Amino acid sequence: MSHSIQIQVADSHLYPGCAVNIPHPPESARAATAVVEFADGSGANAICHLRAFDELELSVDRYATQKRHPVDSKHWLLFAIDATHHSWRVKRRLP
């Protein structure tokens, strides 16, 4: 795995349409470790990799929100919404 990626989520959990900020997205299809920070201050470890030029797969480990709501591990597909590939949106959940 390559270097760790920092990912900021605009809510306490991921869902289709959710805004995601990735200041330094992975540069290749090789898997990278990631630290996901949610807007409520909770966080989770994850693995991400580029699926295509503007698509990113993100597998987030199980975590609990600040209100102690458990969130199971999930696999997501994100798409870039700007040319710099810093702003992303969750497209859908993957199996």
C-alpha positions in Angstrom: 0.0 0.0 0.0 1.1 3.5 -0.6 0.8 6.6 1.6 -2.2 7.4 3.8 -5.0 9.6 2.2 -6.9 12.1 4.3 -10.7 12.1 3.5 -13.2 14.6 4.9 -16.9 13.8 4.8 -19.6 16.6 5.1 -21.8 14.5 7.4 -21.6 11.9 10.1 -21.9 9.0 7.6 -21.7 8.3 3.9 -24.7 8.0 1.6 -25.4 8.6 -2.1 -25.0 12.3 -2.9 -22.9 13.0 0.2 -20.0 15.6 -0.4 -16.5 14.3 0.2 -13.2 16.3 0.2 -10.0 14.6 -0.7 -7.1 17.2 -0.7 -4.6 14.6 -2.1 -6.4 11.8 -3.8 -4.5 8.6 -4.8 -2.5 9.0 -8.0 -2.9 5.4 -9.2 -5.1 2.4 -9.1 -3.0 0.9 -6.3 -4.8 0.7 -3.0 -4.0 3.3 -0.4 -4.8 3.5 3.2 -7.1 6.3 4.2 -8.3 8.1 7.4 -11.9 9.3 7.0 -13.0 12.2 9.2 -16.7 12.8 9.5 -18.3 16.2 10.2 -19.4 15.2 13.7 -15.8 14.5 14.7 -15.9 10.7 14.4 -13.5 8.9 12.2 -12.7 5.5 10.5 -9.9 3.8 8.7 -10.4 2.9 5.1 -8.9 1.6 1.9 -9.3 3.5 -1.4 -8.1 3.3 -5.0 -8.9 5.0 -8.3 -11.3 2.9 -10.4 -11.2 5.2 -13.4 -9.9 8.8 -14.0 -12.9 10.3 -12.1 -14.1 7.4 -10.0 -12.8 6.2 -6.6 -13.6 3.1 -4.6 -13.7 3.6 -0.9 -14.0 0.7 1.7 -14.7 2.2 5.1 -14.2 0.2 8.3 -16.9 -0.1 11.0 -17.0 3.0 13.3 -19.4 4.8 15.7 -20.7 8.4 15.3 -20.2 10.9 18.1 -23.7 10.0 19.2 -22.5 6.4 19.5 -24.6 5.2 16.6 -22.7 2.1 15.1 -22.1 2.2 11.4 -21.1 -1.1 9.7 -18.2 -1.3 7.3 -19.3 -0.4 3.8 -17.9 -0.1 0.2 -18.7 3.0 -1.8 -18.2 4.4 -5.3 -17.3 8.1 -5.5 -17.1 10.4 -8.5 -15.1 13.6 -8.9 -17.1 16.8 -9.2 -14.2 19.2 -10.0 -11.2 19.3 -12.3 -8.7 19.2 -9.4 -10.2 16.0 -8.1 -10.4 17.4 -4.5 -14.3 17.5 -4.4 -16.2 14.3 -4.7 -19.7 12.9 -4.3 -20.8 9.5 -3.2 -22.3 7.9 -6.3 -23.6 4.6 -4.8 -22.9 1.8 -2.4 -21.0 -1.2 -3.8 -21.6 -4.8 -2.8 
